[in-house]
Amino acid sequence: MTANPVTISPTDSLETVIKLLEQHRISGLPVVDEANHVVGIISEGDLLVRESPMQPPLHMTLMGSVIYFESPKQFHQHMQKALGMFVQDVMSTKPIIAKPDFPLATAASMMLSKKINRLPVVDDDQTLIGIITRHDLVQALKPAVAFEEETD
């Protein structure tokens, strides 16, 4: 786990996000409120949505009614992210979080199954105390791999 991770506020600009990502050479940030509670995650992927083409949901009109084949909600979310100016417009909400006592295998399994690159770590008061990234997991494997090589 990386203690005291770089964070950002929901009301910060996307320009600030980009500067922090570049400055710290990271790919995502926990979004925290005034009490340092995690309210979201913003990543390079969230920023890239701005550059992807927007396609309205497939639909057809039948006897004056519109029938959607895809969710209009997803189109609305994509449009909000593409046009957003602040972290709160673009961030992923309802982040998956970890507790400090999570076993490494549990964190790795969660990250793989949920297809996420980072897990904010919170204490019992839901206050951010760290973050587990894929890089952290790889670093944790180093001693085990070195031990295996020594015993061969």
Secondary structure as the mmCIF struct_conf table of DSSP 4:
data_model
#
loop_
_struct_conf.conf_type_id
_struct_conf.id
_struct_conf.beg_label_comp_id
_struct_conf.beg_label_asym_id
_struct_conf.beg_label_seq_id
_struct_conf.end_label_comp_id
_struct_conf.end_label_asym_id
_struct_conf.end_label_seq_id
STRN STRN1 THR A 2 ALA A 3
BEND BEND1 ASN A 4 ASN A 4
STRN STRN2 ILE A 8 ILE A 8
TURN_TY1_P TURN_TY1_P1 PRO A 10 THR A 11
BEND BEND2 ASP A 12 ASP A 12
STRN STRN3 SER A 13 SER A 13
HELX_RH_AL_P HELX_RH_AL_P1 LEU A 14 HIS A 24
TURN_TY1_P TURN_TY1_P2 ARG A 25 ARG A 25
BEND BEND3 SER A 27 SER A 27
STRN STRN4 GLY A 28 VAL A 32
TURN_TY1_P TURN_TY1_P3 GLU A 34 ALA A 35
STRN STRN5 HIS A 37 HIS A 37
STRN STRN6 VAL A 38 SER A 43
HELX_RH_AL_P HELX_RH_AL_P2 GLU A 44 LEU A 48
HELX_RH_3T_P HELX_RH_3T_P1 VAL A 49 GLU A 51
BEND BEND4 SER A 52 SER A 52
HELX_LH_PP_P HELX_LH_PP_P1 PRO A 53 MET A 54
HELX_LH_PP_P HELX_LH_PP_P2 PRO A 56 LEU A 58
STRN STRN7 HIS A 59 LEU A 62
TURN_TY1_P TURN_TY1_P4 MET A 63 GLY A 64
STRN STRN8 SER A 65 TYR A 68
BEND BEND5 PHE A 69 GLU A 70
HELX_RH_AL_P HELX_RH_AL_P3 PRO A 72 LEU A 83
STRN STRN9 PHE A 86 PHE A 86
HELX_RH_AL_P HELX_RH_AL_P4 VAL A 87 VAL A 90
BEND BEND6 MET A 91 MET A 91
STRN STRN10 SER A 92 THR A 93
BEND BEND7 LYS A 94 LYS A 94
STRN STRN11 ALA A 98 ALA A 98
TURN_TY1_P TURN_TY1_P5 PRO A 100 ASP A 101
HELX_RH_AL_P HELX_RH_AL_P5 LEU A 104 LYS A 114
TURN_TY1_P TURN_TY1_P6 LYS A 115 LYS A 115
BEND BEND8 ASN A 117 ASN A 117
STRN STRN12 ARG A 118 VAL A 122
TURN_TY1_P TURN_TY1_P7 ASP A 124 ASP A 125
STRN STRN13 THR A 127 THR A 127
STRN STRN14 LEU A 128 THR A 133
HELX_RH_AL_P HELX_RH_AL_P6 ARG A 134 THR A 151
#
